[in-house]
Amino acid sequence: MRAVISYNGSELEAVLEGERWTVRRRGAERSSASLDVALAELLADHSPRVHSLAAQLIEMMLVEAQTPPIEETSGASVMTRGSYRSRRRRRLQ
C-alpha cells in the first residue's frame, strides 16, 4: 500500500510492504517496522506532529484502498483511479 501527502512544499510518501514501512521525501528515505519511527528519523523530528502525519498517511491509504475505479461509459474519456486520487488530494489540501 502507498500514500502521498503534501508536506512543507514537497511530497511525503509512505509505502507499506509486508510489515515494513518506508517513507520518502526529497530523495531521502527511511524504513522501520513502525511508521512513526520511520517518519521521525526521516524528518529529524520526534514531536507529536509526527504522529499526526502518520495518521494522515494511514487515512489516505485507507481511503485510496476503498476507492473503486470510476469509468465513464458515455464519451471517449475514461477517468482512472489515479486521476480521481489527484483530484481528491487537491480538494483535501
N, C-alpha and C positions, 0 to 999 in steps of 0.2 A: 504494500500500500504506500501511496505517496501523497504528500500535501505540500502546497506552496502558499505562503502568505507574504504580504509586504512588511518590511521591517526597516525602518530608518533609511528609506530611499533605495533599498535593494530587495531582492527576493531571499526569503529564508525557506529552505526546503528540508523536509523530513521524510525519510524513507524507512519503512519497517520491513525487514526481511527476516523471516523466521522470528527469532526472539531478540534481534539486534536492531537498534536504531542508528541511523546515520543522518547527521544534519550537515547542511552545506550553506555557505554564504560567501559570495565574492571569491570563489576559488578555494576557500578554506573548508576543511571537513573534519568532523569528529564522530566517533562511534562509541556506543555504550549499550549495555543491556537496559539502561534507563534513559528515557527521552530527556528528562530534566537534567541529568548529569551531562549528557552529550551537549545540550544547549548551553549549560553553564560553562563548560570547557571551551566551546566554540566562541561564545560571546565574552568570555572572561568576566562573567557576572554571576554572582551567587545570591542575588536579591530575589525577593518574591516575584519580581517581574518575569523571571524565567519560568515559573510555574504557570503564570498567565499565558505566556507564549506557547508553552507545551499544550495547555488546554485548547488554545485556538487551533493549533495544528491538528490535534486529535479530532476536534469538532469538524474541521474541514475534511479530514479523511472520512469520517462517518457520513457526512453529507454527500461527498462525492461517491462513496461506495453504494449509497442508496439511490442515487440519481440515475434513472434509466436513460438510454439514448433516446433522443427525440428526432423523429423523421417527419418531414412534410410530404404528404402524398400528392398534393397538387403543386405543380410548378417544378422548375428544374433544380432548385437548390435543396440541399439536404443539410439539416443542422445536426452536427455531430455532437457527441458528448463533450468534446474538447471546447467547442465554441460556446456551449452552454456554460461550462465552468468558467471560461474567460469572462462572460457577461456577468455571472454571479459574483466573481471576485471583484469586478469593478463596482457592482452595486454595494458590496459589503465594505468597501474601503471608505 
